[in-house]
């Protein structure tokens, strides 16, 4: 199975995890997904009052320079781990 096919399956699996991950894990899932699908973070960092989107942007920005293939593999590994 290709990396892209495994990633697509992991994205589908992420919607059916046995329990909801904690917020830090959710941020990691989001950041890896964005890095894997869109590459490095783009756009302006959200303002101080937009806590959720600012945290999401910061988590994504921390992955800058990670290749999309590496991010896909990390995403797959994380979802597999959460599936138990």
VOLO-932676 format. One record per residue (C-alpha): residue number from 1; residue in one letter; y, z, x. Coordinates in nm, 3 decimals. Each point is the difference from the previous one (the first is absolute). Layout:
BEGIN
<node><nr>NUM</nr><rest>a</rest><py>Y</py><pz>Z</pz><px>X</px></node>
...
***
This chain:
BEGIN
<node><nr>1</nr><rest>x</rest><py>0.000</py><pz>0.000</pz><px>0.000</px></node>
<node><nr>2</nr><rest>x</rest><py>0.341</py><pz>-0.092</pz><px>0.140</px></node>
<node><nr>3</nr><rest>x</rest><py>0.260</py><pz>0.265</pz><px>0.081</px></node>
<node><nr>4</nr><rest>x</rest><py>0.220</py><pz>-0.131</pz><px>-0.282</px></node>
<node><nr>5</nr><rest>x</rest><py>-0.287</py><pz>0.025</pz><px>-0.250</px></node>
<node><nr>6</nr><rest>x</rest><py>-0.077</py><pz>0.356</pz><px>0.116</px></node>
<node><nr>7</nr><rest>x</rest><py>0.370</py><pz>0.088</pz><px>-0.032</px></node>
<node><nr>8</nr><rest>x</rest><py>0.016</py><pz>-0.147</pz><px>-0.352</px></node>
<node><nr>9</nr><rest>x</rest><py>-0.308</py><pz>0.204</pz><px>-0.095</px></node>
<node><nr>10</nr><rest>x</rest><py>0.154</py><pz>0.317</pz><px>0.147</px></node>
<node><nr>11</nr><rest>x</rest><py>0.318</py><pz>-0.060</pz><px>-0.203</px></node>
<node><nr>12</nr><rest>x</rest><py>-0.213</py><pz>-0.023</pz><px>-0.315</px></node>
<node><nr>13</nr><rest>x</rest><py>-0.199</py><pz>0.308</pz><px>0.102</px></node>
<node><nr>14</nr><rest>x</rest><py>0.322</py><pz>0.197</pz><px>0.060</px></node>
<node><nr>15</nr><rest>x</rest><py>0.069</py><pz>-0.011</pz><px>-0.374</px></node>
<node><nr>16</nr><rest>x</rest><py>-0.332</py><pz>0.172</pz><px>-0.076</px></node>
<node><nr>17</nr><rest>x</rest><py>-0.020</py><pz>0.286</pz><px>0.249</px></node>
<node><nr>18</nr><rest>x</rest><py>-0.198</py><pz>0.306</pz><px>-0.114</px></node>
<node><nr>19</nr><rest>x</rest><py>0.310</py><pz>0.221</pz><px>0.030</px></node>
<node><nr>20</nr><rest>x</rest><py>0.371</py><pz>-0.055</pz><px>0.052</px></node>
<node><nr>21</nr><rest>x</rest><py>0.094</py><pz>0.030</pz><px>0.370</px></node>
<node><nr>22</nr><rest>x</rest><py>0.273</py><pz>0.241</pz><px>0.110</px></node>
<node><nr>23</nr><rest>x</rest><py>0.354</py><pz>-0.135</pz><px>0.041</px></node>
<node><nr>24</nr><rest>x</rest><py>-0.023</py><pz>-0.047</pz><px>0.379</px></node>
<node><nr>25</nr><rest>x</rest><py>-0.318</py><pz>-0.206</pz><px>-0.041</px></node>
<node><nr>26</nr><rest>x</rest><py>0.162</py><pz>-0.204</pz><px>-0.278</px></node>
<node><nr>27</nr><rest>x</rest><py>0.291</py><pz>-0.074</pz><px>0.234</px></node>
<node><nr>28</nr><rest>x</rest><py>-0.243</py><pz>-0.112</pz><px>0.269</px></node>
<node><nr>29</nr><rest>x</rest><py>-0.182</py><pz>-0.225</pz><px>-0.249</px></node>
<node><nr>30</nr><rest>x</rest><py>0.333</py><pz>-0.150</pz><px>-0.109</px></node>
<node><nr>31</nr><rest>x</rest><py>0.122</py><pz>-0.054</pz><px>0.356</px></node>
<node><nr>32</nr><rest>x</rest><py>-0.324</py><pz>-0.160</pz><px>0.117</px></node>
<node><nr>33</nr><rest>x</rest><py>-0.004</py><pz>-0.226</pz><px>-0.306</px></node>
<node><nr>34</nr><rest>x</rest><py>0.358</py><pz>-0.113</pz><px>0.061</px></node>
<node><nr>35</nr><rest>x</rest><py>-0.059</py><pz>-0.056</pz><px>0.373</px></node>
<node><nr>36</nr><rest>x</rest><py>-0.322</py><pz>-0.191</pz><px>-0.072</px></node>
<node><nr>37</nr><rest>x</rest><py>0.152</py><pz>-0.220</pz><px>-0.268</px></node>
<node><nr>38</nr><rest>x</rest><py>0.364</py><pz>-0.042</pz><px>0.109</px></node>
<node><nr>39</nr><rest>x</rest><py>0.019</py><pz>0.093</pz><px>0.369</px></node>
<node><nr>40</nr><rest>x</rest><py>0.273</py><pz>0.218</pz><px>0.152</px></node>
<node><nr>41</nr><rest>x</rest><py>0.241</py><pz>0.187</pz><px>-0.229</px></node>
<node><nr>42</nr><rest>x</rest><py>0.299</py><pz>-0.201</pz><px>-0.113</px></node>
<node><nr>43</nr><rest>x</rest><py>0.317</py><pz>0.070</pz><px>-0.192</px></node>
<node><nr>44</nr><rest>x</rest><py>0.225</py><pz>0.302</pz><px>0.008</px></node>
<node><nr>45</nr><rest>x</rest><py>-0.130</py><pz>0.355</pz><px>0.002</px></node>
<node><nr>46</nr><rest>x</rest><py>0.054</py><pz>0.160</pz><px>-0.343</px></node>
<node><nr>47</nr><rest>x</rest><py>0.274</py><pz>0.263</pz><px>-0.028</px></node>
<node><nr>48</nr><rest>x</rest><py>-0.040</py><pz>0.376</pz><px>0.029</px></node>
<node><nr>49</nr><rest>x</rest><py>-0.018</py><pz>0.051</pz><px>-0.376</px></node>
<node><nr>50</nr><rest>x</rest><py>-0.290</py><pz>-0.244</pz><px>-0.046</px></node>
<node><nr>51</nr><rest>x</rest><py>-0.264</py><pz>0.236</pz><px>0.139</px></node>
<node><nr>52</nr><rest>x</rest><py>-0.314</py><pz>-0.187</pz><px>-0.110</px></node>
<node><nr>53</nr><rest>x</rest><py>0.102</py><pz>-0.347</pz><px>0.114</px></node>
<node><nr>54</nr><rest>x</rest><py>0.147</py><pz>0.140</pz><px>0.322</px></node>
<node><nr>55</nr><rest>x</rest><py>-0.330</py><pz>0.172</pz><px>0.083</px></node>
<node><nr>56</nr><rest>x</rest><py>-0.193</py><pz>-0.319</pz><px>-0.080</px></node>
<node><nr>57</nr><rest>x</rest><py>0.232</py><pz>-0.209</pz><px>0.218</px></node>
<node><nr>58</nr><rest>x</rest><py>-0.022</py><pz>0.248</pz><px>0.289</px></node>
<node><nr>59</nr><rest>x</rest><py>-0.381</py><pz>0.008</pz><px>-0.016</px></node>
<node><nr>60</nr><rest>x</rest><py>-0.005</py><pz>-0.380</pz><px>0.010</px></node>
<node><nr>61</nr><rest>x</rest><py>0.256</py><pz>-0.019</pz><px>0.283</px></node>
<node><nr>62</nr><rest>x</rest><py>-0.217</py><pz>0.231</pz><px>0.215</px></node>
<node><nr>63</nr><rest>x</rest><py>-0.262</py><pz>-0.278</pz><px>0.009</px></node>
<node><nr>64</nr><rest>x</rest><py>0.241</py><pz>-0.253</pz><px>0.150</px></node>
<node><nr>65</nr><rest>x</rest><py>-0.175</py><pz>-0.215</pz><px>0.258</px></node>
<node><nr>66</nr><rest>x</rest><py>-0.346</py><pz>0.055</pz><px>-0.153</px></node>
<node><nr>67</nr><rest>x</rest><py>-0.163</py><pz>-0.338</pz><px>-0.061</px></node>
<node><nr>68</nr><rest>x</rest><py>-0.086</py><pz>-0.090</pz><px>-0.356</px></node>
<node><nr>69</nr><rest>x</rest><py>-0.369</py><pz>-0.022</pz><px>0.094</px></node>
<node><nr>70</nr><rest>x</rest><py>0.008</py><pz>0.351</pz><px>0.151</px></node>
<node><nr>71</nr><rest>x</rest><py>0.179</py><pz>0.135</pz><px>-0.307</px></node>
<node><nr>72</nr><rest>x</rest><py>-0.258</py><pz>-0.163</pz><px>-0.228</px></node>
<node><nr>73</nr><rest>x</rest><py>-0.286</py><pz>0.157</pz><px>0.197</px></node>
<node><nr>74</nr><rest>x</rest><py>0.167</py><pz>0.344</pz><px>-0.006</px></node>
<node><nr>75</nr><rest>x</rest><py>0.055</py><pz>-0.036</pz><px>-0.376</px></node>
<node><nr>76</nr><rest>x</rest><py>-0.367</py><pz>-0.095</pz><px>-0.053</px></node>
<node><nr>77</nr><rest>x</rest><py>-0.116</py><pz>0.295</pz><px>0.211</px></node>
<node><nr>78</nr><rest>x</rest><py>0.227</py><pz>0.246</pz><px>-0.184</px></node>
<node><nr>79</nr><rest>x</rest><py>-0.111</py><pz>-0.114</pz><px>-0.346</px></node>
<node><nr>80</nr><rest>x</rest><py>-0.367</py><pz>0.012</pz><px>0.107</px></node>
<node><nr>81</nr><rest>x</rest><py>0.055</py><pz>0.355</pz><px>0.122</px></node>
<node><nr>82</nr><rest>x</rest><py>0.166</py><pz>0.101</pz><px>-0.330</px></node>
<node><nr>83</nr><rest>x</rest><py>-0.281</py><pz>-0.153</pz><px>-0.205</px></node>
<node><nr>84</nr><rest>x</rest><py>-0.231</py><pz>0.257</pz><px>0.156</px></node>
***
